[in-house]
């Protein structure tokens, strides 16, 4: 990976997250250190924590992509009292999580 990419990628993500927060598109509730939650029922640029990026979101089903260059354990969270079990996801790969659709959509994806 080139030096410019190592510097510019985090910078671009920081700018994008700041723009979303300033426009009110990102929720004030965070998943944990470094996490940004998407508004309820939506997936946005800010709907990730660590290596987990929420790429598809529907009632009872969410697809999460590992955006890092190493294997990571990922899952999703919603406004219910449990989260689906963590799954090991290879670098650049995606996985699908499912749950009872009456529980609604995932709020965000995170590394566990």
Secondary structure as UniProt FT lines:
FT   HELIX           3..23
FT   TURN            33..34
FT   TURN            40..41
FT   TURN            45..46
FT   STRAND          48..49
FT   TURN            50..51
FT   STRAND          52..58
FT   TURN            59..60
FT   STRAND          61..66
FT   STRAND          72..77
FT   STRAND          87..89
FT   TURN            91..92
FT   STRAND          94..98
FT   HELIX           101..103
FT   STRAND          108..111
//
